């Protein structure tokens, strides 16, 4: 999918319909800045808006993804190309979501993990200095804490990454 081509297509169709960006935005329940970003190729509309946007502009979803009107004889071929492109983008998006939620977890829990590791390492060092055996207990505690946090992180990533998929299956 070519965002810039789609954006120019939206702009041209909007103008053909004699709509301003504000009027199109109002019909879709978004801001005129959103419409401007679409038309400039900076982003695409949210998936939930595709059907209504296509209805307003008088095009099919296939034409929307192509960024142009499609002649009847090329419609099937273009539909296959658009479907293949959408599938490629959706698998990339899944990888992107996993990375996003992994990074988000790290940022949100950095302070907590740092303090816990400082305390655990401090007690391990203290145990070696005093030679009282406490270091072994804190090594086990540290190892167990690491496994527990890793499992919490994986559950968080999975819950957030696949949430939309499971919500769609419930409906």
ROSE-4610 file (N, C-alpha, C; in Angstrom, 1 decimal, always signed):
// ROSE-4610
residu = [X/X/X/X/X/X/X/X/X/X/X/X/X/X/X/X/X/X/X/X/X/X/X/X/X/X/X/X/X/X/X/X/X/X/X/X/X/X/X/X/X/X/X/X/X/X/X/X/X/X/X/X/X/X/X/X/X/X/X/X/X/X/X/X/X/X/X/X/X/X/X/X/X/X/X/X/X/X/X/X/X/X/X/X/X/X/X/X/X/X/X/X/X/X/X/X/X/X/X/X/X/X/X/X/X/X/X/X/X/X/X/X/X/X/X/X/X/X/X/X/X/X/X/X/X/X/X/X/X/X/X/X/X/X/X/X/X/X/X/X/X/X/X/X/X/X/X/X/X/X/X/X/X/X/X/X/X/X/X/X/X/X/X/X/X/X/X/X/X/X/X/X/X/X/X/X/X/X/X/X/X/X/X/X/X/X/X/X/X/X/X/X/X/X/X/X/X/X/X/X/X/X/X/X/X/X/X/X/X/X/X/X/X/X/X/X/X/X/X/X/X/X/X/X/X/X/X/X/X/X/X/X/X/X/X/X/X/X/X/X/X/X/X/X/X/X/X/X/X/X/X/X/X/X/X/X/X/X/X/X/X/X/X/X/X/X/X/X/X/X/X/X/X/X/X/X/X/X/X/X/X/X/X/X/X/X/X/X/X/X/X/X/X/X/X/X/X/X/X/X/X/X/X/X/X/X/X/X/X/X/X/X/X/X/X/X/X/X/X/X/X/X/X/X/X/X/X/X/X/X/X/X/X/X/X/X/X/X/X/X/X/X/X/X/X/X/X/X/X/X/X/X/X/X/X/X/X/X/X/X/X/X/X/X/X/X/X/X/X/X/X/X/X/X/X/X/X/X/X/X/X/X/X/X/X/X/X/X/X/X/X/X/X/X/X/X/X/X/X/X/X/X/X/X/X/X/X/X/X/X/X/X/X/X/X/X/X/X/X/X/X/X/X/X/X/X/X/X/X/X/X/X/X/X/X/X/X/X/X/X/X/X/X/X/X/X/X/X/X/X/X/X/X/X/X/X/X/X/X/X/X/X/X/X/X/X/X/X/X/X/X/X/X/X/X/X/X/X/X/X/X/X/X/X/X/X/X/X/X/X/X/X/X/X/X/X/X/X/X/X/X/X/X/X/X/X/X/X/X/X/X/X/X]
num = [1/1/1/2/2/2/3/3/3/4/4/4/5/5/5/6/6/6/7/7/7/8/8/8/9/9/9/10/10/10/11/11/11/12/12/12/13/13/13/14/14/14/15/15/15/16/16/16/17/17/17/18/18/18/19/19/19/20/20/20/21/21/21/22/22/22/23/23/23/24/24/24/25/25/25/26/26/26/27/27/27/28/28/28/29/29/29/30/30/30/31/31/31/32/32/32/33/33/33/34/34/34/35/35/35/36/36/36/37/37/37/38/38/38/39/39/39/40/40/40/41/41/41/42/42/42/43/43/43/44/44/44/45/45/45/46/46/46/47/47/47/48/48/48/49/49/49/50/50/50/51/51/51/52/52/52/53/53/53/54/54/54/55/55/55/56/56/56/57/57/57/58/58/58/59/59/59/60/60/60/61/61/61/62/62/62/63/63/63/64/64/64/65/65/65/66/66/66/67/67/67/68/68/68/69/69/69/70/70/70/71/71/71/72/72/72/73/73/73/74/74/74/75/75/75/76/76/76/77/77/77/78/78/78/79/79/79/80/80/80/81/81/81/82/82/82/83/83/83/84/84/84/85/85/85/86/86/86/87/87/87/88/88/88/89/89/89/90/90/90/91/91/91/92/92/92/93/93/93/94/94/94/95/95/95/96/96/96/97/97/97/98/98/98/99/99/99/100/100/100/101/101/101/102/102/102/103/103/103/104/104/104/105/105/105/106/106/106/107/107/107/108/108/108/109/109/109/110/110/110/111/111/111/112/112/112/113/113/113/114/114/114/115/115/115/116/116/116/117/117/117/118/118/118/119/119/119/120/120/120/121/121/121/122/122/122/123/123/123/124/124/124/125/125/125/126/126/126/127/127/127/128/128/128/129/129/129/130/130/130/131/131/131/132/132/132/133/133/133/134/134/134/135/135/135/136/136/136/137/137/137/138/138/138/139/139/139/140/140/140/141/141/141/142/142/142/143/143/143/144/144/144/145/145/145/146/146/146/147/147/147/148/148/148/149/149/149/150/150/150/151/151/151/152/152/152/153/153/153/154/154/154/155/155/155/156/156/156/157/157/157/158/158/158/159/159/159/160/160/160/161/161/161/162/162/162/163/163/163/164/164/164/165/165/165/166/166/166/167/167/167/168/168/168/169/169/169/170/170/170/171/171/171]
x = [+0.8/+0.0/+0.9/+0.5/+1.3/+0.5/+0.9/+0.1/+0.0/+1.1/+1.0/+0.0/+0.0/-0.9/-2.4/-2.6/-3.9/-4.4/-3.4/-3.7/-4.2/-3.4/-3.8/-5.1/-5.4/-6.7/-7.8/-7.6/-8.7/-8.9/-7.8/-8.0/-8.7/-8.4/-9.0/-10.5/-10.8/-12.2/-13.0/-12.4/-13.1/-13.4/-12.5/-12.7/-13.8/-13.8/-14.8/-16.2/-16.3/-17.6/-17.9/-17.0/-17.1/-17.2/-16.4/-16.3/-15.0/-15.1/-13.8/-13.3/-12.1/-11.5/-12.3/-12.8/-13.6/-14.9/-15.6/-16.8/-16.7/-15.6/-15.3/-15.0/-14.2/-13.9/-15.1/-16.0/-17.3/-18.1/-18.2/-19.0/-18.4/-17.1/-16.4/-16.2/-16.4/-16.2/-14.8/-14.0/-12.6/-12.2/-11.0/-10.6/-10.2/-10.2/-9.7/-8.2/-7.5/-6.1/-5.8/-6.7/-6.6/-6.7/-7.7/-8.0/-6.7/-6.2/-5.0/-3.8/-3.6/-2.5/-2.7/-4.0/-4.2/-3.9/-4.4/-4.2/-2.7/-1.9/-0.5/+0.3/-0.3/+0.4/+1.1/+0.9/+1.6/+1.1/-0.2/-0.8/-2.1/-2.6/-3.9/-5.0/-6.2/-7.3/-7.3/-8.0/-8.2/-9.0/-8.8/-9.5/-11.0/-11.4/-12.9/-13.6/-12.8/-13.3/-13.4/-12.7/-12.6/-14.0/-14.9/-16.2/-16.9/-17.0/-17.8/-17.1/-15.8/-15.0/-15.2/-15.2/-15.4/-16.8/-17.8/-19.2/-19.3/-18.7/-18.7/-18.1/-16.9/-16.2/-16.7/-17.6/-18.1/-17.1/-16.3/-15.4/-15.5/-14.8/-14.8/-13.5/-13.5/-12.3/-11.1/-11.3/-10.2/-9.6/-10.5/-10.0/-9.3/-9.8/-9.1/-7.7/-7.5/-6.2/-5.3/-5.9/-5.1/-4.7/-5.5/-5.3/-5.7/-6.6/-7.0/-8.3/-9.1/-10.2/-9.7/-10.5/-10.0/-11.0/-10.5/-11.4/-11.8/-13.0/-13.6/-12.7/-12.0/-11.2/-10.0/-9.6/-8.4/-8.8/-10.1/-10.6/-10.1/-10.2/-9.9/-8.4/-7.6/-6.1/-5.7/-6.3/-6.0/-6.4/-7.6/-8.0/-7.0/-6.5/-5.5/-4.2/-3.8/-2.6/-2.8/-4.0/-4.3/-4.4/-5.0/-5.1/-3.7/-2.9/-1.5/-0.8/-0.9/-0.2/-0.8/-2.1/-2.6/-2.1/-2.0/-1.5/+0.0/+0.8/+2.2/+2.3/+1.4/+1.5/+1.0/+0.0/-0.5/+0.5/+1.3/+2.3/+3.4/+3.8/+4.8/+4.2/+3.0/+2.4/+2.4/+2.2/+2.3/+3.7/+4.7/+6.1/+6.3/+5.8/+5.9/+5.2/+4.0/+3.3/+4.1/+4.6/+5.4/+6.6/+7.3/+8.4/+7.9/+6.8/+6.3/+6.0/+5.2/+4.8/+6.0/+7.0/+8.2/+9.0/+9.1/+9.8/+9.0/+7.7/+6.8/+7.0/+7.0/+7.1/+8.5/+9.5/+10.9/+10.9/+10.3/+10.2/+9.4/+8.3/+7.4/+7.9/+8.8/+9.2/+10.7/+11.4/+12.8/+13.2/+12.5/+12.9/+12.7/+11.5/+11.2/+12.2/+12.6/+13.6/+15.0/+15.3/+16.6/+16.8/+15.8/+15.8/+15.9/+15.1/+15.1/+16.5/+17.1/+18.4/+19.5/+19.4/+20.4/+20.3/+19.0/+18.8/+19.4/+19.0/+19.5/+21.0/+21.6/+23.1/+23.7/+23.1/+23.7/+23.7/+22.6/+22.6/+23.6/+23.8/+24.7/+26.1/+26.5/+27.8/+28.0/+27.0/+27.0/+27.2/+26.6/+26.7/+28.1/+28.8/+30.2/+31.1/+30.9/+31.7/+31.6/+30.4/+30.2/+30.4/+30.4/+30.5/+29.5/+28.3/+27.2/+26.2/+26.5/+25.6/+24.4/+24.1/+22.9/+23.0/+24.2/+24.3/+23.7/+23.7/+23.1/+21.6/+21.0/+19.6/+19.2/+19.9/+19.6/+19.9/+20.8/+21.1/+19.8/+19.3/+18.1/+16.9/+16.8/+15.7/+15.8/+17.0/+17.3/+16.9/+17.3/+17.0/+15.5/+14.9/+13.4/+12.7/+13.2/+12.6/+12.7/+13.9/+14.1/+13.1/+12.9/+12.0/+10.6/+10.2/+8.9/+8.6/+9.6/+9.4/+9.4/+10.2/+10.2/+8.8/+8.3/+6.9/+5.9/+6.0/+5.0/+5.1/+6.3/+6.5/+5.9/+6.2/+5.7/+4.1/+3.5/+2.1/+1.5/+2.2/+1.8/+1.8/+2.9/+3.1/+2.0/+1.8/+0.8/-0.6/-0.9/-2.3/-2.5/-1.6/-1.8/-1.7/-0.8/-0.6/-1.8/-2.3/-3.4/-4.7/-4.9/-6.2/-7.2/-6.8/-7.7/-8.2/-7.3/-7.6/-8.7/-8.5/-9.4/-10.7/-10.7/-12.0/-12.8/-12.1/-12.8/-13.5/-12.8/-13.3/-14.5/-14.6/-15.7/-17.0/-16.9/-18.1/-18.8]
y = [-1.2/+0.0/+1.2/+2.2/+3.4/+4.5/+4.9/+5.9/+7.2/+7.6/+8.9/+8.9/+7.8/+7.6/+7.6/+6.8/+6.8/+8.1/+8.9/+10.2/+11.2/+11.1/+12.0/+11.6/+10.3/+9.8/+10.3/+10.2/+10.7/+12.2/+12.9/+14.4/+14.7/+14.0/+14.2/+13.9/+12.7/+12.3/+13.3/+13.7/+14.7/+15.9/+16.4/+17.6/+17.4/+16.2/+15.9/+15.9/+15.5/+15.5/+16.9/+17.9/+19.2/+19.3/+18.6/+18.6/+19.2/+19.9/+20.5/+19.4/+19.5/+18.6/+18.6/+19.8/+19.9/+19.1/+19.2/+18.5/+17.0/+16.5/+15.1/+14.6/+15.4/+15.0/+14.9/+15.9/+15.9/+14.6/+14.3/+13.1/+11.8/+11.8/+10.6/+10.6/+11.8/+11.9/+12.0/+12.6/+12.8/+14.3/+14.7/+16.1/+16.3/+17.6/+18.0/+17.7/+17.8/+17.5/+16.0/+15.1/+13.7/+13.6/+14.2/+14.2/+14.7/+15.8/+16.4/+15.4/+14.7/+13.8/+12.6/+12.2/+11.1/+11.6/+12.8/+13.3/+13.7/+13.9/+14.2/+12.9/+11.8/+10.5/+10.2/+10.9/+10.7/+9.5/+9.2/+8.0/+7.6/+6.5/+6.1/+6.2/+6.3/+6.3/+5.0/+5.1/+3.9/+2.9/+1.6/+0.6/+0.7/+1.1/+1.3/+2.3/+3.2/+4.2/+3.9/+2.8/+2.4/+2.3/+1.6/+1.4/+2.7/+3.5/+4.7/+5.7/+5.8/+6.7/+6.3/+5.0/+4.5/+4.8/+4.7/+5.0/+6.5/+7.4/+8.8/+9.2/+8.6/+8.9/+8.2/+7.2/+6.5/+5.5/+4.9/+3.9/+2.6/+1.6/+0.3/+0.3/-0.7/-0.8/-1.2/-2.0/-2.3/-1.1/-0.2/+1.1/+1.9/+1.9/+2.7/+2.2/+0.9/+0.4/+0.5/+0.6/+0.8/+2.2/+3.1/+4.6/+5.1/+4.4/+4.7/+4.0/+4.6/+3.9/+2.7/+1.6/+0.3/-0.1/-0.3/-0.8/-2.2/-2.5/-3.8/-5.0/-5.0/-6.1/-6.3/-5.3/-5.4/-5.6/-5.6/-5.5/-6.8/-8.0/-9.2/-9.2/-8.9/-8.9/-7.9/-6.7/-5.7/-6.1/-6.8/-7.3/-8.3/-9.2/-10.1/-9.4/-8.4/-7.7/-7.0/-6.4/-5.6/-6.6/-7.8/-8.8/-9.2/-9.5/-10.0/-8.9/-7.6/-6.5/-6.4/-6.5/-6.4/-7.5/-8.7/-9.9/-9.6/-9.1/-8.8/-7.8/-6.8/-5.7/-6.2/-7.1/-7.5/-8.3/-9.2/-10.0/-9.1/-8.1/-7.1/-6.3/-6.0/-5.3/-6.1/-7.4/-8.3/-8.2/-8.3/-8.2/-6.8/-5.8/-4.5/-4.3/-4.9/-4.8/-5.5/-6.7/-7.4/-6.6/-5.9/-5.1/-3.9/-3.3/-2.1/-2.4/-3.5/-3.8/-4.3/-4.9/-5.3/-4.1/-3.1/-1.9/-1.1/-1.1/-0.4/-1.0/-2.3/-3.0/-2.6/-2.6/-2.3/-0.9/+0.1/+1.4/+1.6/+0.9/+1.0/+0.4/-0.6/-1.4/-1.2/-0.3/-0.1/+0.2/+1.2/+1.6/+0.5/-0.2/-1.3/-2.4/-2.8/-3.9/-3.5/-2.2/-1.7/-1.8/-1.3/-1.3/-2.8/-3.6/-5.0/-5.7/-5.4/-6.0/-5.4/-4.1/-3.5/-4.1/-4.3/-4.9/-6.4/-7.1/-8.5/-8.6/-7.8/-7.8/-7.3/-6.3/-5.8/-6.9/-7.7/-8.8/-9.9/-10.2/-11.2/-10.7/-9.5/-9.0/-9.0/-8.6/-8.6/-10.0/-11.0/-12.4/-12.9/-12.4/-12.9/-12.2/-10.9/-10.2/-10.8/-11.1/-11.6/-13.1/-13.8/-15.2/-15.9/-15.5/-16.1/-16.9/-17.1/-18.0/-17.3/-16.1/-15.4/-15.1/-15.1/-14.8/-15.9/-17.1/-18.2/-18.1/-17.7/-17.5/-16.4/-15.3/-14.1/-14.4/-15.3/-15.8/-16.5/-17.4/-18.1/-17.2/-16.2/-15.2/-14.4/-14.0/-13.2/-14.0/-15.3/-16.1/-16.3/-16.6/-16.8/-15.5/-14.4/-13.1/-12.8/-13.1/-12.9/-13.8/-15.0/-15.9/-15.3/-14.9/-14.4/-13.2/-12.2/-11.0/-11.3/-12.2/-12.6/-13.1/-14.0/-14.5/-13.4/-12.5/-11.4/-10.6/-10.3/-9.5/-10.3/-11.6/-12.3/-12.3/-12.5/-12.4/-11.1/-10.0/-8.7/-8.4/-8.9/-8.7/-9.5/-10.7/-11.6/-11.0/-10.6/-10.1/-8.8/-7.9/-6.7/-6.9/-7.7/-7.9/-8.7/-9.7/-10.5/-10.1/-9.0/-8.6/-8.4/-7.6/-7.3/-8.6/-9.5/-10.7/-11.5/-11.7/-12.4/-11.7/-10.3/-9.6/-9.8/-9.9/-10.1/-11.5/-12.5/-13.9/-14.0/-13.1/-13.2/-12.7/-11.7/-11.1/-12.1]
z = [+0.0/+0.0/+0.0/-0.8/-1.0/-0.3/+0.9/+1.7/+1.0/+0.3/-0.4/-1.5/-2.2/-3.4/-2.8/-1.8/-1.2/-0.7/-0.1/+0.4/-0.6/-1.8/-2.9/-3.5/-3.5/-4.0/-3.1/-1.8/-0.9/-1.1/-1.2/-1.5/-2.8/-3.8/-5.1/-5.0/-4.4/-4.3/-3.4/-2.4/-1.5/-2.2/-3.0/-3.8/-4.9/-5.5/-6.5/-5.8/-4.6/-3.8/-3.3/-3.6/-3.1/-1.6/-0.9/+0.5/+1.0/+2.1/+2.7/+3.6/+4.1/+5.0/+6.3/+6.7/+7.9/+7.7/+6.6/+6.3/+6.3/+5.7/+5.7/+7.1/+7.8/+9.2/+10.0/+9.9/+10.7/+10.4/+9.1/+8.7/+9.3/+9.5/+10.0/+11.5/+12.1/+13.5/+13.9/+13.1/+13.4/+13.2/+13.4/+13.3/+11.8/+11.4/+10.1/+10.0/+11.1/+11.1/+10.7/+11.2/+10.8/+9.3/+8.7/+7.3/+6.5/+7.0/+6.4/+6.5/+7.6/+7.7/+6.7/+6.5/+5.5/+4.1/+3.8/+2.4/+2.1/+3.1/+3.0/+3.0/+3.2/+3.1/+4.4/+5.5/+6.8/+7.5/+7.3/+7.9/+7.2/+7.5/+7.0/+8.0/+7.6/+8.6/+9.4/+10.5/+11.3/+10.6/+10.7/+10.0/+10.2/+11.4/+11.7/+10.8/+10.1/+9.3/+7.8/+7.4/+6.0/+5.3/+5.8/+5.2/+5.0/+6.0/+6.0/+5.0/+5.1/+4.2/+2.7/+2.4/+1.1/+0.6/+1.5/+1.1/+0.8/+1.6/+1.4/+0.1/-0.2/-1.4/-2.6/-2.5/-3.6/-4.3/-3.5/-4.0/-3.2/-3.8/-3.1/-2.2/-1.3/-0.4/-1.3/-2.3/-3.2/-3.9/-4.3/-4.9/-3.9/-2.6/-1.6/-1.4/-1.2/-1.0/-2.3/-3.4/-4.7/-4.8/-4.3/-4.4/-5.8/-6.4/-7.8/-8.1/-9.1/-9.6/-10.4/-10.3/-10.9/-12.0/-13.2/-14.3/-14.0/-14.5/-14.1/-14.5/-15.6/-16.0/-15.1/-14.4/-13.5/-12.1/-11.8/-10.4/-9.6/-10.2/-9.5/-9.2/-10.2/-10.0/-8.9/-9.0/-8.0/-6.6/-6.5/-5.2/-4.6/-5.4/-5.0/-4.5/-5.2/-4.8/-3.5/-3.3/-2.1/-0.9/-1.1/-0.1/+0.4/-0.6/-0.3/+0.5/+0.0/+0.7/+2.2/+2.4/+3.7/+4.6/+4.1/+4.9/+5.2/+4.3/+4.6/+5.7/+5.6/+6.6/+8.0/+8.0/+9.3/+10.0/+9.3/+10.1/+10.6/+9.8/+10.3/+11.5/+11.5/+12.6/+13.8/+13.7/+14.9/+15.5/+14.7/+15.2/+15.9/+15.2/+15.7/+17.1/+17.2/+18.5/+19.6/+19.3/+20.3/+20.8/+19.9/+20.2/+21.0/+20.6/+21.3/+22.7/+23.0/+24.3/+25.2/+24.6/+25.3/+25.8/+24.9/+25.2/+26.3/+26.1/+27.1/+28.5/+28.5/+29.8/+30.5/+29.7/+30.2/+30.8/+30.1/+30.5/+31.8/+31.8/+33.0/+34.2/+34.1/+35.2/+35.5/+34.8/+35.0/+36.4/+37.0/+38.4/+39.4/+39.3/+40.1/+40.0/+38.8/+38.6/+39.1/+38.9/+39.3/+40.8/+41.5/+43.0/+43.5/+42.9/+43.4/+43.2/+42.0/+41.7/+42.7/+42.9/+43.9/+45.2/+45.7/+47.0/+47.0/+46.0/+46.0/+45.9/+45.0/+44.9/+46.2/+46.8/+48.1/+49.1/+49.3/+50.2/+49.9/+48.6/+48.1/+48.5/+48.3/+48.6/+50.1/+50.9/+52.3/+52.9/+52.2/+52.6/+52.4/+51.3/+51.1/+52.1/+52.4/+53.3/+54.7/+55.2/+56.5/+56.5/+55.4/+55.2/+56.1/+56.0/+56.9/+56.1/+54.8/+54.0/+53.4/+53.8/+53.3/+51.8/+51.3/+49.9/+49.0/+49.5/+48.7/+48.7/+49.8/+49.9/+48.9/+48.9/+48.0/+46.5/+46.2/+44.9/+44.4/+45.2/+44.9/+44.7/+45.7/+45.6/+44.3/+43.9/+42.7/+41.5/+41.4/+40.3/+40.2/+41.3/+41.3/+40.9/+41.4/+41.0/+39.5/+39.0/+37.5/+36.7/+37.1/+36.3/+36.5/+37.7/+37.9/+37.1/+37.1/+36.3/+34.8/+34.3/+32.9/+32.5/+33.3/+33.0/+33.1/+34.0/+34.0/+32.7/+32.3/+31.1/+29.9/+29.7/+28.6/+28.6/+29.8/+29.9/+29.5/+29.9/+29.6/+28.1/+27.5/+26.0/+25.3/+25.7/+25.0/+25.2/+26.4/+26.7/+25.8/+25.7/+25.0/+23.5/+23.1/+21.6/+21.0/+21.7/+21.1/+21.6/+22.3/+22.9/+21.8/+20.7/+19.6/+18.9/+18.7/+18.1/+18.9/+20.2/+21.0/+21.1/+21.2/+21.2/+20.0/+18.8/+17.6/+17.5/+18.1/+18.1/+19.1/+20.1/+21.0/+20.4/+19.5/+18.9/+18.0]
